[in-house]
Amino acid sequence: MPGYEANFWYGVFVPAGTPTPLIDKLNATIVNVMGQPDMVRQLTQSGVEPHTTTPKELGEIMKRDTESMREAMRGAGIISQ
């Protein structure tokens, strides 16, 4: 579709109600691992651009991408609402 850009990302999710300190610790660990030179090199060689974010930022990305996909589906006549 002209004017539409598709981006793909991976995220780690936990059950609703997971304590914030546990989420923060998990996020810090993932950010640390994803920043390791060997990990960056392996991902980059596989065609993946490593990028980390916070749980709040991931939520914002999900909302933005959901709306973008909804608009694309409307434009393509896949959905009407």
mmJSON file of the N, C-alpha and C atoms, coordinates in Angstrom:
{"data_MODEL":{"atom_site":{
"group_PDB":["ATOM","ATOM","ATOM","ATOM","ATOM","ATOM","ATOM","ATOM","ATOM","ATOM","ATOM","ATOM","ATOM","ATOM","ATOM","ATOM","ATOM","ATOM","ATOM","ATOM","ATOM","ATOM","ATOM","ATOM","ATOM","ATOM","ATOM","ATOM","ATOM","ATOM","ATOM","ATOM","ATOM","ATOM","ATOM","ATOM","ATOM","ATOM","ATOM","ATOM","ATOM","ATOM","ATOM","ATOM","ATOM","ATOM","ATOM","ATOM","ATOM","ATOM","ATOM","ATOM","ATOM","ATOM","ATOM","ATOM","ATOM","ATOM","ATOM","ATOM","ATOM","ATOM","ATOM","ATOM","ATOM","ATOM","ATOM","ATOM","ATOM","ATOM","ATOM","ATOM","ATOM","ATOM","ATOM","ATOM","ATOM","ATOM","ATOM","ATOM","ATOM","ATOM","ATOM","ATOM","ATOM","ATOM","ATOM","ATOM","ATOM","ATOM","ATOM","ATOM","ATOM","ATOM","ATOM","ATOM","ATOM","ATOM","ATOM","ATOM","ATOM","ATOM","ATOM","ATOM","ATOM","ATOM","ATOM","ATOM","ATOM","ATOM","ATOM","ATOM","ATOM","ATOM","ATOM","ATOM","ATOM","ATOM","ATOM","ATOM","ATOM","ATOM","ATOM","ATOM","ATOM","ATOM","ATOM","ATOM","ATOM","ATOM","ATOM","ATOM","ATOM","ATOM","ATOM","ATOM","ATOM","ATOM","ATOM","ATOM","ATOM","ATOM","ATOM","ATOM","ATOM","ATOM","ATOM","ATOM","ATOM","ATOM","ATOM","ATOM","ATOM","ATOM","ATOM","ATOM","ATOM","ATOM","ATOM","ATOM","ATOM","ATOM","ATOM","ATOM","ATOM","ATOM","ATOM","ATOM","ATOM","ATOM","ATOM","ATOM","ATOM","ATOM","ATOM","ATOM","ATOM","ATOM","ATOM","ATOM","ATOM","ATOM","ATOM","ATOM","ATOM","ATOM","ATOM","ATOM","ATOM","ATOM","ATOM","ATOM","ATOM","ATOM","ATOM","ATOM","ATOM","ATOM","ATOM","ATOM","ATOM","ATOM","ATOM","ATOM","ATOM","ATOM","ATOM","ATOM","ATOM","ATOM","ATOM","ATOM","ATOM","ATOM","ATOM","ATOM","ATOM","ATOM","ATOM","ATOM","ATOM","ATOM","ATOM","ATOM","ATOM","ATOM","ATOM","ATOM","ATOM","ATOM","ATOM","ATOM","ATOM","ATOM","ATOM","ATOM","ATOM","ATOM","ATOM","ATOM","ATOM","ATOM","ATOM"],
"id":[1,2,3,4,5,6,7,8,9,10,11,12,13,14,15,16,17,18,19,20,21,22,23,24,25,26,27,28,29,30,31,32,33,34,35,36,37,38,39,40,41,42,43,44,45,46,47,48,49,50,51,52,53,54,55,56,57,58,59,60,61,62,63,64,65,66,67,68,69,70,71,72,73,74,75,76,77,78,79,80,81,82,83,84,85,86,87,88,89,90,91,92,93,94,95,96,97,98,99,100,101,102,103,104,105,106,107,108,109,110,111,112,113,114,115,116,117,118,119,120,121,122,123,124,125,126,127,128,129,130,131,132,133,134,135,136,137,138,139,140,141,142,143,144,145,146,147,148,149,150,151,152,153,154,155,156,157,158,159,160,161,162,163,164,165,166,167,168,169,170,171,172,173,174,175,176,177,178,179,180,181,182,183,184,185,186,187,188,189,190,191,192,193,194,195,196,197,198,199,200,201,202,203,204,205,206,207,208,209,210,211,212,213,214,215,216,217,218,219,220,221,222,223,224,225,226,227,228,229,230,231,232,233,234,235,236,237,238,239,240,241,242,243],
"type_symbol":["N","C","C","N","C","C","N","C","C","N","C","C","N","C","C","N","C","C","N","C","C","N","C","C","N","C","C","N","C","C","N","C","C","N","C","C","N","C","C","N","C","C","N","C","C","N","C","C","N","C","C","N","C","C","N","C","C","N","C","C","N","C","C","N","C","C","N","C","C","N","C","C","N","C","C","N","C","C","N","C","C","N","C","C","N","C","C","N","C","C","N","C","C","N","C","C","N","C","C","N","C","C","N","C","C","N","C","C","N","C","C","N","C","C","N","C","C","N","C","C","N","C","C","N","C","C","N","C","C","N","C","C","N","C","C","N","C","C","N","C","C","N","C","C","N","C","C","N","C","C","N","C","C","N","C","C","N","C","C","N","C","C","N","C","C","N","C","C","N","C","C","N","C","C","N","C","C","N","C","C","N","C","C","N","C","C","N","C","C","N","C","C","N","C","C","N","C","C","N","C","C","N","C","C","N","C","C","N","C","C","N","C","C","N","C","C","N","C","C","N","C","C","N","C","C","N","C","C","N","C","C","N","C","C","N","C","C","N","C","C","N","C","C"],
"label_atom_id":["N","CA","C","N","CA","C","N","CA","C","N","CA","C","N","CA","C","N","CA","C","N","CA","C","N","CA","C","N","CA","C","N","CA","C","N","CA","C","N","CA","C","N","CA","C","N","CA","C","N","CA","C","N","CA","C","N","CA","C","N","CA","C","N","CA","C","N","CA","C","N","CA","C","N","CA","C","N","CA","C","N","CA","C","N","CA","C","N","CA","C","N","CA","C","N","CA","C","N","CA","C","N","CA","C","N","CA","C","N","CA","C","N","CA","C","N","CA","C","N","CA","C","N","CA","C","N","CA","C","N","CA","C","N","CA","C","N","CA","C","N","CA","C","N","CA","C","N","CA","C","N","CA","C","N","CA","C","N","CA","C","N","CA","C","N","CA","C","N","CA","C","N","CA","C","N","CA","C","N","CA","C","N","CA","C","N","CA","C","N","CA","C","N","CA","C","N","CA","C","N","CA","C","N","CA","C","N","CA","C","N","CA","C","N","CA","C","N","CA","C","N","CA","C","N","CA","C","N","CA","C","N","CA","C","N","CA","C","N","CA","C","N","CA","C","N","CA","C","N","CA","C","N","CA","C","N","CA","C","N","CA","C","N","CA","C","N","CA","C","N","CA","C","N","CA","C","N","CA","C","N","CA","C"],
"label_alt_id":[null,null,null,null,null,null,null,null,null,null,null,null,null,null,null,null,null,null,null,null,null,null,null,null,null,null,null,null,null,null,null,null,null,null,null,null,null,null,null,null,null,null,null,null,null,null,null,null,null,null,null,null,null,null,null,null,null,null,null,null,null,null,null,null,null,null,null,null,null,null,null,null,null,null,null,null,null,null,null,null,null,null,null,null,null,null,null,null,null,null,null,null,null,null,null,null,null,null,null,null,null,null,null,null,null,null,null,null,null,null,null,null,null,null,null,null,null,null,null,null,null,null,null,null,null,null,null,null,null,null,null,null,null,null,null,null,null,null,null,null,null,null,null,null,null,null,null,null,null,null,null,null,null,null,null,null,null,null,null,null,null,null,null,null,null,null,null,null,null,null,null,null,null,null,null,null,null,null,null,null,null,null,null,null,null,null,null,null,null,null,null,null,null,null,null,null,null,null,null,null,null,null,null,null,null,null,null,null,null,null,null,null,null,null,null,null,null,null,null,null,null,null,null,null,null,null,null,null,null,null,null,null,null,null,null,null,null,null,null,null,null,null,null],
"label_comp_id":["MET","MET","MET","PRO","PRO","PRO","GLY","GLY","GLY","TYR","TYR","TYR","GLU","GLU","GLU","ALA","ALA","ALA","ASN","ASN","ASN","PHE","PHE","PHE","TRP","TRP","TRP","TYR","TYR","TYR","GLY","GLY","GLY","VAL","VAL","VAL","PHE","PHE","PHE","VAL","VAL","VAL","PRO","PRO","PRO","ALA","ALA","ALA","GLY","GLY","GLY","THR","THR","THR","PRO","PRO","PRO","THR","THR","THR","PRO","PRO","PRO","LEU","LEU","LEU","ILE","ILE","ILE","ASP","ASP","ASP","LYS","LYS","LYS","LEU","LEU","LEU","ASN","ASN","ASN","ALA","ALA","ALA","THR","THR","THR","ILE","ILE","ILE","VAL","VAL","VAL","ASN","ASN","ASN","VAL","VAL","VAL","MET","MET","MET","GLY","GLY","GLY","GLN","GLN","GLN","PRO","PRO","PRO","ASP","ASP","ASP","MET","MET","MET","VAL","VAL","VAL","ARG","ARG","ARG","GLN","GLN","GLN","LEU","LEU","LEU","THR","THR","THR","GLN","GLN","GLN","SER","SER","SER","GLY","GLY","GLY","VAL","VAL","VAL","GLU","GLU","GLU","PRO","PRO","PRO","HIS","HIS","HIS","THR","THR","THR","THR","THR","THR","THR","THR","THR","PRO","PRO","PRO","LYS","LYS","LYS","GLU","GLU","GLU","LEU","LEU","LEU","GLY","GLY","GLY","GLU","GLU","GLU","ILE","ILE","ILE","MET","MET","MET","LYS","LYS","LYS","ARG","ARG","ARG","ASP","ASP","ASP","THR","THR","THR","GLU","GLU","GLU","SER","SER","SER","MET","MET","MET","ARG","ARG","ARG","GLU","GLU","GLU","ALA","ALA","ALA","MET","MET","MET","ARG","ARG","ARG","GLY","GLY","GLY","ALA","ALA","ALA","GLY","GLY","GLY","ILE","ILE","ILE","ILE","ILE","ILE","SER","SER","SER","GLN","GLN","GLN"],
"label_asym_id":["A","A","A","A","A","A","A","A","A","A","A","A","A","A","A","A","A","A","A","A","A","A","A","A","A","A","A","A","A","A","A","A","A","A","A","A","A","A","A","A","A","A","A","A","A","A","A","A","A","A","A","A","A","A","A","A","A","A","A","A","A","A","A","A","A","A","A","A","A","A","A","A","A","A","A","A","A","A","A","A","A","A","A","A","A","A","A","A","A","A","A","A","A","A","A","A","A","A","A","A","A","A","A","A","A","A","A","A","A","A","A","A","A","A","A","A","A","A","A","A","A","A","A","A","A","A","A","A","A","A","A","A","A","A","A","A","A","A","A","A","A","A","A","A","A","A","A","A","A","A","A","A","A","A","A","A","A","A","A","A","A","A","A","A","A","A","A","A","A","A","A","A","A","A","A","A","A","A","A","A","A","A","A","A","A","A","A","A","A","A","A","A","A","A","A","A","A","A","A","A","A","A","A","A","A","A","A","A","A","A","A","A","A","A","A","A","A","A","A","A","A","A","A","A","A","A","A","A","A","A","A","A","A","A","A","A","A","A","A","A","A","A","A"],
"label_entity_id":["1","1","1","1","1","1","1","1","1","1","1","1","1","1","1","1","1","1","1","1","1","1","1","1","1","1","1","1","1","1","1","1","1","1","1","1","1","1","1","1","1","1","1","1","1","1","1","1","1","1","1","1","1","1","1","1","1","1","1","1","1","1","1","1","1","1","1","1","1","1","1","1","1","1","1","1","1","1","1","1","1","1","1","1","1","1","1","1","1","1","1","1","1","1","1","1","1","1","1","1","1","1","1","1","1","1","1","1","1","1","1","1","1","1","1","1","1","1","1","1","1","1","1","1","1","1","1","1","1","1","1","1","1","1","1","1","1","1","1","1","1","1","1","1","1","1","1","1","1","1","1","1","1","1","1","1","1","1","1","1","1","1","1","1","1","1","1","1","1","1","1","1","1","1","1","1","1","1","1","1","1","1","1","1","1","1","1","1","1","1","1","1","1","1","1","1","1","1","1","1","1","1","1","1","1","1","1","1","1","1","1","1","1","1","1","1","1","1","1","1","1","1","1","1","1","1","1","1","1","1","1","1","1","1","1","1","1","1","1","1","1","1","1"],
"label_seq_id":[1,1,1,2,2,2,3,3,3,4,4,4,5,5,5,6,6,6,7,7,7,8,8,8,9,9,9,10,10,10,11,11,11,12,12,12,13,13,13,14,14,14,15,15,15,16,16,16,17,17,17,18,18,18,19,19,19,20,20,20,21,21,21,22,22,22,23,23,23,24,24,24,25,25,25,26,26,26,27,27,27,28,28,28,29,29,29,30,30,30,31,31,31,32,32,32,33,33,33,34,34,34,35,35,35,36,36,36,37,37,37,38,38,38,39,39,39,40,40,40,41,41,41,42,42,42,43,43,43,44,44,44,45,45,45,46,46,46,47,47,47,48,48,48,49,49,49,50,50,50,51,51,51,52,52,52,53,53,53,54,54,54,55,55,55,56,56,56,57,57,57,58,58,58,59,59,59,60,60,60,61,61,61,62,62,62,63,63,63,64,64,64,65,65,65,66,66,66,67,67,67,68,68,68,69,69,69,70,70,70,71,71,71,72,72,72,73,73,73,74,74,74,75,75,75,76,76,76,77,77,77,78,78,78,79,79,79,80,80,80,81,81,81],
"pdbx_PDB_ins_code":[null,null,null,null,null,null,null,null,null,null,null,null,null,null,null,null,null,null,null,null,null,null,null,null,null,null,null,null,null,null,null,null,null,null,null,null,null,null,null,null,null,null,null,null,null,null,null,null,null,null,null,null,null,null,null,null,null,null,null,null,null,null,null,null,null,null,null,null,null,null,null,null,null,null,null,null,null,null,null,null,null,null,null,null,null,null,null,null,null,null,null,null,null,null,null,null,null,null,null,null,null,null,null,null,null,null,null,null,null,null,null,null,null,null,null,null,null,null,null,null,null,null,null,null,null,null,null,null,null,null,null,null,null,null,null,null,null,null,null,null,null,null,null,null,null,null,null,null,null,null,null,null,null,null,null,null,null,null,null,null,null,null,null,null,null,null,null,null,null,null,null,null,null,null,null,null,null,null,null,null,null,null,null,null,null,null,null,null,null,null,null,null,null,null,null,null,null,null,null,null,null,null,null,null,null,null,null,null,null,null,null,null,null,null,null,null,null,null,null,null,null,null,null,null,null,null,null,null,null,null,null,null,null,null,null,null,null,null,null,null,null,null,null],
"Cartn_x":[0.841,0.0,0.886,0.652,1.438,1.291,2.411,2.386,2.338,2.354,2.3,3.642,4.11,5.379,5.14,5.667,5.515,6.827,6.743,7.896,7.588,8.61,8.436,9.292,8.776,9.526,9.189,10.043,9.831,9.727,8.926,8.785,8.66,8.917,8.75,7.563,6.634,5.424,5.319,4.714,4.473,2.985,2.494,1.07,0.693,-0.526,-1.052,-0.914,-0.576,-0.44,0.962,1.87,3.253,3.79,4.416,4.914,5.915,5.769,6.629,8.112,8.544,9.987,10.494,9.662,10.055,10.129,9.175,9.19,10.435,10.745,11.924,13.212,13.3,14.493,14.617,13.517,13.522,13.939,13.389,13.728,15.214,15.739,17.155,18.047,17.666,18.444,18.428,17.263,17.144,17.956,17.868,18.634,20.121,20.558,21.97,22.396,21.627,21.967,21.959,20.959,20.848,21.975,22.621,23.718,25.082,25.143,26.424,26.932,28.223,28.762,28.483,28.606,28.329,26.87,25.965,24.544,24.244,24.781,24.57,25.098,26.281,26.886,26.028,25.587,24.783,23.46,22.81,21.534,21.724,22.726,22.982,23.311,24.117,24.446,23.219,22.225,20.979,19.982,20.35,19.46,18.51,18.769,17.922,18.652,17.956,18.532,18.16,19.138,18.809,18.431,17.355,16.872,16.125,16.434,15.719,14.903,13.95,13.048,12.557,11.739,11.137,9.758,9.211,7.854,6.837,6.98,6.054,6.192,7.419,7.637,7.109,7.264,6.724,5.207,4.565,3.117,2.715,3.499,3.215,3.432,4.479,4.74,3.59,3.124,2.019,0.756,0.44,-0.741,-0.599,0.569,0.801,0.693,1.348,1.334,-0.048,-0.793,-2.151,-3.025,-2.929,-3.724,-3.284,-1.977,-1.46,-1.963,-1.941,-2.424,-3.932,-4.658,-6.105,-6.4,-5.662,-5.878,-5.519,-4.446,-4.071,-5.138,-5.7,-6.749,-8.009,-8.334,-9.471,-9.228,-8.006,-7.663,-7.708,-7.411,-7.419,-8.796,-9.761,-11.102,-11.23,-10.254,-10.304,-11.285,-11.31,-12.265,-12.981,-14.125,-14.889,-14.878,-14.512,-14.567,-13.207],
"Cartn_y":[-1.176,0.0,1.239,2.144,3.377,4.138,4.622,5.413,4.6,3.291,2.452,1.784,1.806,1.192,0.11,-1.074,-2.166,-2.359,-2.354,-2.619,-3.836,-4.587,-5.772,-5.632,-6.109,-6.048,-7.276,-7.525,-8.618,-8.006,-8.589,-8.101,-9.266,-8.975,-9.962,-9.506,-10.419,-10.085,-10.953,-10.397,-11.122,-11.015,-11.877,-11.818,-10.486,-10.062,-8.87,-9.071,-8.024,-8.1,-8.46,-8.709,-8.99,-7.751,-7.934,-6.779,-5.937,-4.624,-3.691,-3.931,-4.184,-4.431,-5.648,-6.66,-7.828,-7.473,-6.71,-6.251,-5.422,-4.509,-3.646,-4.467,-5.471,-6.322,-7.13,-7.68,-8.435,-7.539,-6.333,-5.408,-5.044,-4.761,-4.407,-5.562,-6.783,-7.946,-8.105,-7.941,-8.062,-6.971,-5.745,-4.632,-4.937,-5.473,-5.822,-6.877,-7.953,-9.032,-8.532,-7.761,-7.267,-6.303,-5.724,-4.798,-5.459,-6.756,-7.465,-7.507,-7.221,-7.181,-8.442,-9.613,-10.855,-10.921,-10.499,-10.525,-9.527,-8.331,-7.314,-7.823,-8.405,-8.912,-10.025,-10.964,-12.079,-11.59,-10.691,-10.174,-9.388,-8.529,-7.703,-8.574,-9.613,-10.522,-11.274,-11.419,-12.099,-11.148,-9.882,-8.896,-8.236,-8.41,-7.811,-6.607,-5.485,-4.286,-4.284,-4.569,-4.627,-3.257,-3.248,-2.013,-2.411,-1.754,-2.034,-0.819,-1.045,0.009,-0.29,0.569,0.35,-0.277,-0.876,-1.411,-0.342,0.86,1.942,2.28,2.389,2.701,1.585,0.329,-0.778,-0.665,-0.295,-0.09,0.977,2.055,3.141,2.67,1.893,1.337,0.433,-0.406,-1.311,-0.54,0.517,1.328,1.979,2.554,3.221,2.235,1.08,0.099,-0.508,-0.692,-1.217,-0.253,1.021,2.013,2.112,2.057,2.112,0.921,-0.266,-1.463,-1.375,-0.845,-0.676,0.247,1.349,2.285,1.65,0.853,0.183,-0.807,-1.534,-2.506,-1.806,-0.652,0.13,0.583,1.108,1.594,0.508,-0.715,-1.843,-2.489,-1.99,-2.541,-3.875,-4.204,-5.457,-5.357,-4.195,-3.945,-2.645,-2.464,-1.234,-0.31,-0.817,0.024,0.489],
"Cartn_z":[0.0,0.0,0.0,-0.889,-0.906,0.424,0.921,2.146,3.424,3.308,4.502,4.715,5.937,6.283,7.331,7.09,8.044,8.793,10.1,10.949,11.799,12.102,12.926,14.172,15.268,16.51,17.345,18.297,19.24,20.621,21.466,22.829,23.794,25.035,26.101,26.935,27.173,27.908,29.152,30.177,31.428,31.751,32.619,32.966,33.624,33.391,34.067,35.569,36.266,37.712,38.187,37.258,37.66,38.386,39.544,40.308,39.506,39.608,38.878,39.13,40.376,40.567,39.77,39.619,38.833,37.351,36.877,35.477,35.218,36.134,35.971,35.948,36.812,36.85,35.56,35.097,33.848,32.69,32.64,31.565,31.612,32.798,32.931,32.47,32.802,32.391,30.874,30.278,28.818,28.13,28.626,28.043,28.127,29.265,29.436,28.429,28.314,27.39,25.948,25.594,24.219,23.855,24.86,24.612,24.547,24.821,24.774,23.331,23.118,21.753,20.936,21.544,20.793,20.351,21.213,20.881,19.761,19.887,18.852,17.513,17.526,16.286,15.674,16.494,15.971,15.396,16.103,15.608,14.316,14.302,13.125,11.917,12.129,11.032,10.53,11.38,10.99,10.355,10.239,9.638,10.618,11.914,12.948,13.529,13.594,14.207,15.685,16.566,17.993,18.544,19.297,19.921,21.183,22.269,23.508,23.905,24.767,25.191,26.598,27.114,28.427,28.244,29.302,29.18,28.743,29.27,28.896,27.411,26.933,25.52,24.618,25.037,24.245,24.144,25.242,25.212,24.212,24.159,23.206,21.767,21.549,20.214,19.793,20.717,20.404,20.036,20.78,20.473,19.103,18.834,17.547,16.395,16.537,15.457,15.252,16.33,16.21,15.418,15.722,14.997,13.541,13.309,11.946,11.126,11.713,11.015,10.776,11.762,11.606,10.422,10.333,9.233,7.886,7.864,6.624,6.189,7.144,6.824,6.353,6.953,6.468,5.036,4.797,3.454,2.406,2.813,1.872,1.771,2.564,2.526,3.254,4.092,4.839,6.001,6.638,7.72,7.425,8.043,7.807,9.019,10.153,11.357,11.754],
"occupancy":[1.0,1.0,1.0,1.0,1.0,1.0,1.0,1.0,1.0,1.0,1.0,1.0,1.0,1.0,1.0,1.0,1.0,1.0,1.0,1.0,1.0,1.0,1.0,1.0,1.0,1.0,1.0,1.0,1.0,1.0,1.0,1.0,1.0,1.0,1.0,1.0,1.0,1.0,1.0,1.0,1.0,1.0,1.0,1.0,1.0,1.0,1.0,1.0,1.0,1.0,1.0,1.0,1.0,1.0,1.0,1.0,1.0,1.0,1.0,1.0,1.0,1.0,1.0,1.0,1.0,1.0,1.0,1.0,1.0,1.0,1.0,1.0,1.0,1.0,1.0,1.0,1.0,1.0,1.0,1.0,1.0,1.0,1.0,1.0,1.0,1.0,1.0,1.0,1.0,1.0,1.0,1.0,1.0,1.0,1.0,1.0,1.0,1.0,1.0,1.0,1.0,1.0,1.0,1.0,1.0,1.0,1.0,1.0,1.0,1.0,1.0,1.0,1.0,1.0,1.0,1.0,1.0,1.0,1.0,1.0,1.0,1.0,1.0,1.0,1.0,1.0,1.0,1.0,1.0,1.0,1.0,1.0,1.0,1.0,1.0,1.0,1.0,1.0,1.0,1.0,1.0,1.0,1.0,1.0,1.0,1.0,1.0,1.0,1.0,1.0,1.0,1.0,1.0,1.0,1.0,1.0,1.0,1.0,1.0,1.0,1.0,1.0,1.0,1.0,1.0,1.0,1.0,1.0,1.0,1.0,1.0,1.0,1.0,1.0,1.0,1.0,1.0,1.0,1.0,1.0,1.0,1.0,1.0,1.0,1.0,1.0,1.0,1.0,1.0,1.0,1.0,1.0,1.0,1.0,1.0,1.0,1.0,1.0,1.0,1.0,1.0,1.0,1.0,1.0,1.0,1.0,1.0,1.0,1.0,1.0,1.0,1.0,1.0,1.0,1.0,1.0,1.0,1.0,1.0,1.0,1.0,1.0,1.0,1.0,1.0,1.0,1.0,1.0,1.0,1.0,1.0,1.0,1.0,1.0,1.0,1.0,1.0,1.0,1.0,1.0,1.0,1.0,1.0],
"B_iso_or_equiv":[0.0,0.0,0.0,0.0,0.0,0.0,0.0,0.0,0.0,0.0,0.0,0.0,0.0,0.0,0.0,0.0,0.0,0.0,0.0,0.0,0.0,0.0,0.0,0.0,0.0,0.0,0.0,0.0,0.0,0.0,0.0,0.0,0.0,0.0,0.0,0.0,0.0,0.0,0.0,0.0,0.0,0.0,0.0,0.0,0.0,0.0,0.0,0.0,0.0,0.0,0.0,0.0,0.0,0.0,0.0,0.0,0.0,0.0,0.0,0.0,0.0,0.0,0.0,0.0,0.0,0.0,0.0,0.0,0.0,0.0,0.0,0.0,0.0,0.0,0.0,0.0,0.0,0.0,0.0,0.0,0.0,0.0,0.0,0.0,0.0,0.0,0.0,0.0,0.0,0.0,0.0,0.0,0.0,0.0,0.0,0.0,0.0,0.0,0.0,0.0,0.0,0.0,0.0,0.0,0.0,0.0,0.0,0.0,0.0,0.0,0.0,0.0,0.0,0.0,0.0,0.0,0.0,0.0,0.0,0.0,0.0,0.0,0.0,0.0,0.0,0.0,0.0,0.0,0.0,0.0,0.0,0.0,0.0,0.0,0.0,0.0,0.0,0.0,0.0,0.0,0.0,0.0,0.0,0.0,0.0,0.0,0.0,0.0,0.0,0.0,0.0,0.0,0.0,0.0,0.0,0.0,0.0,0.0,0.0,0.0,0.0,0.0,0.0,0.0,0.0,0.0,0.0,0.0,0.0,0.0,0.0,0.0,0.0,0.0,0.0,0.0,0.0,0.0,0.0,0.0,0.0,0.0,0.0,0.0,0.0,0.0,0.0,0.0,0.0,0.0,0.0,0.0,0.0,0.0,0.0,0.0,0.0,0.0,0.0,0.0,0.0,0.0,0.0,0.0,0.0,0.0,0.0,0.0,0.0,0.0,0.0,0.0,0.0,0.0,0.0,0.0,0.0,0.0,0.0,0.0,0.0,0.0,0.0,0.0,0.0,0.0,0.0,0.0,0.0,0.0,0.0,0.0,0.0,0.0,0.0,0.0,0.0,0.0,0.0,0.0,0.0,0.0,0.0],
"pdbx_formal_charge":[null,null,null,null,null,null,null,null,null,null,null,null,null,null,null,null,null,null,null,null,null,null,null,null,null,null,null,null,null,null,null,null,null,null,null,null,null,null,null,null,null,null,null,null,null,null,null,null,null,null,null,null,null,null,null,null,null,null,null,null,null,null,null,null,null,null,null,null,null,null,null,null,null,null,null,null,null,null,null,null,null,null,null,null,null,null,null,null,null,null,null,null,null,null,null,null,null,null,null,null,null,null,null,null,null,null,null,null,null,null,null,null,null,null,null,null,null,null,null,null,null,null,null,null,null,null,null,null,null,null,null,null,null,null,null,null,null,null,null,null,null,null,null,null,null,null,null,null,null,null,null,null,null,null,null,null,null,null,null,null,null,null,null,null,null,null,null,null,null,null,null,null,null,null,null,null,null,null,null,null,null,null,null,null,null,null,null,null,null,null,null,null,null,null,null,null,null,null,null,null,null,null,null,null,null,null,null,null,null,null,null,null,null,null,null,null,null,null,null,null,null,null,null,null,null,null,null,null,null,null,null,null,null,null,null,null,null,null,null,null,null,null,null],
"auth_seq_id":[1,1,1,2,2,2,3,3,3,4,4,4,5,5,5,6,6,6,7,7,7,8,8,8,9,9,9,10,10,10,11,11,11,12,12,12,13,13,13,14,14,14,15,15,15,16,16,16,17,17,17,18,18,18,19,19,19,20,20,20,21,21,21,22,22,22,23,23,23,24,24,24,25,25,25,26,26,26,27,27,27,28,28,28,29,29,29,30,30,30,31,31,31,32,32,32,33,33,33,34,34,34,35,35,35,36,36,36,37,37,37,38,38,38,39,39,39,40,40,40,41,41,41,42,42,42,43,43,43,44,44,44,45,45,45,46,46,46,47,47,47,48,48,48,49,49,49,50,50,50,51,51,51,52,52,52,53,53,53,54,54,54,55,55,55,56,56,56,57,57,57,58,58,58,59,59,59,60,60,60,61,61,61,62,62,62,63,63,63,64,64,64,65,65,65,66,66,66,67,67,67,68,68,68,69,69,69,70,70,70,71,71,71,72,72,72,73,73,73,74,74,74,75,75,75,76,76,76,77,77,77,78,78,78,79,79,79,80,80,80,81,81,81],
"auth_comp_id":["MET","MET","MET","PRO","PRO","PRO","GLY","GLY","GLY","TYR","TYR","TYR","GLU","GLU","GLU","ALA","ALA","ALA","ASN","ASN","ASN","PHE","PHE","PHE","TRP","TRP","TRP","TYR","TYR","TYR","GLY","GLY","GLY","VAL","VAL","VAL","PHE","PHE","PHE","VAL","VAL","VAL","PRO","PRO","PRO","ALA","ALA","ALA","GLY","GLY","GLY","THR","THR","THR","PRO","PRO","PRO","THR","THR","THR","PRO","PRO","PRO","LEU","LEU","LEU","ILE","ILE","ILE","ASP","ASP","ASP","LYS","LYS","LYS","LEU","LEU","LEU","ASN","ASN","ASN","ALA","ALA","ALA","THR","THR","THR","ILE","ILE","ILE","VAL","VAL","VAL","ASN","ASN","ASN","VAL","VAL","VAL","MET","MET","MET","GLY","GLY","GLY","GLN","GLN","GLN","PRO","PRO","PRO","ASP","ASP","ASP","MET","MET","MET","VAL","VAL","VAL","ARG","ARG","ARG","GLN","GLN","GLN","LEU","LEU","LEU","THR","THR","THR","GLN","GLN","GLN","SER","SER","SER","GLY","GLY","GLY","VAL","VAL","VAL","GLU","GLU","GLU","PRO","PRO","PRO","HIS","HIS","HIS","THR","THR","THR","THR","THR","THR","THR","THR","THR","PRO","PRO","PRO","LYS","LYS","LYS","GLU","GLU","GLU","LEU","LEU","LEU","GLY","GLY","GLY","GLU","GLU","GLU","ILE","ILE","ILE","MET","MET","MET","LYS","LYS","LYS","ARG","ARG","ARG","ASP","ASP","ASP","THR","THR","THR","GLU","GLU","GLU","SER","SER","SER","MET","MET","MET","ARG","ARG","ARG","GLU","GLU","GLU","ALA","ALA","ALA","MET","MET","MET","ARG","ARG","ARG","GLY","GLY","GLY","ALA","ALA","ALA","GLY","GLY","GLY","ILE","ILE","ILE","ILE","ILE","ILE","SER","SER","SER","GLN","GLN","GLN"],
"auth_asym_id":["A","A","A","A","A","A","A","A","A","A","A","A","A","A","A","A","A","A","A","A","A","A","A","A","A","A","A","A","A","A","A","A","A","A","A","A","A","A","A","A","A","A","A","A","A","A","A","A","A","A","A","A","A","A","A","A","A","A","A","A","A","A","A","A","A","A","A","A","A","A","A","A","A","A","A","A","A","A","A","A","A","A","A","A","A","A","A","A","A","A","A","A","A","A","A","A","A","A","A","A","A","A","A","A","A","A","A","A","A","A","A","A","A","A","A","A","A","A","A","A","A","A","A","A","A","A","A","A","A","A","A","A","A","A","A","A","A","A","A","A","A","A","A","A","A","A","A","A","A","A","A","A","A","A","A","A","A","A","A","A","A","A","A","A","A","A","A","A","A","A","A","A","A","A","A","A","A","A","A","A","A","A","A","A","A","A","A","A","A","A","A","A","A","A","A","A","A","A","A","A","A","A","A","A","A","A","A","A","A","A","A","A","A","A","A","A","A","A","A","A","A","A","A","A","A","A","A","A","A","A","A","A","A","A","A","A","A","A","A","A","A","A","A"],
"auth_atom_id":["N","CA","C","N","CA","C","N","CA","C","N","CA","C","N","CA","C","N","CA","C","N","CA","C","N","CA","C","N","CA","C","N","CA","C","N","CA","C","N","CA","C","N","CA","C","N","CA","C","N","CA","C","N","CA","C","N","CA","C","N","CA","C","N","CA","C","N","CA","C","N","CA","C","N","CA","C","N","CA","C","N","CA","C","N","CA","C","N","CA","C","N","CA","C","N","CA","C","N","CA","C","N","CA","C","N","CA","C","N","CA","C","N","CA","C","N","CA","C","N","CA","C","N","CA","C","N","CA","C","N","CA","C","N","CA","C","N","CA","C","N","CA","C","N","CA","C","N","CA","C","N","CA","C","N","CA","C","N","CA","C","N","CA","C","N","CA","C","N","CA","C","N","CA","C","N","CA","C","N","CA","C","N","CA","C","N","CA","C","N","CA","C","N","CA","C","N","CA","C","N","CA","C","N","CA","C","N","CA","C","N","CA","C","N","CA","C","N","CA","C","N","CA","C","N","CA","C","N","CA","C","N","CA","C","N","CA","C","N","CA","C","N","CA","C","N","CA","C","N","CA","C","N","CA","C","N","CA","C","N","CA","C","N","CA","C","N","CA","C","N","CA","C","N","CA","C","N","CA","C","N","CA","C"],
"pdbx_PDB_model_num":[1,1,1,1,1,1,1,1,1,1,1,1,1,1,1,1,1,1,1,1,1,1,1,1,1,1,1,1,1,1,1,1,1,1,1,1,1,1,1,1,1,1,1,1,1,1,1,1,1,1,1,1,1,1,1,1,1,1,1,1,1,1,1,1,1,1,1,1,1,1,1,1,1,1,1,1,1,1,1,1,1,1,1,1,1,1,1,1,1,1,1,1,1,1,1,1,1,1,1,1,1,1,1,1,1,1,1,1,1,1,1,1,1,1,1,1,1,1,1,1,1,1,1,1,1,1,1,1,1,1,1,1,1,1,1,1,1,1,1,1,1,1,1,1,1,1,1,1,1,1,1,1,1,1,1,1,1,1,1,1,1,1,1,1,1,1,1,1,1,1,1,1,1,1,1,1,1,1,1,1,1,1,1,1,1,1,1,1,1,1,1,1,1,1,1,1,1,1,1,1,1,1,1,1,1,1,1,1,1,1,1,1,1,1,1,1,1,1,1,1,1,1,1,1,1,1,1,1,1,1,1,1,1,1,1,1,1,1,1,1,1,1,1]
}}}
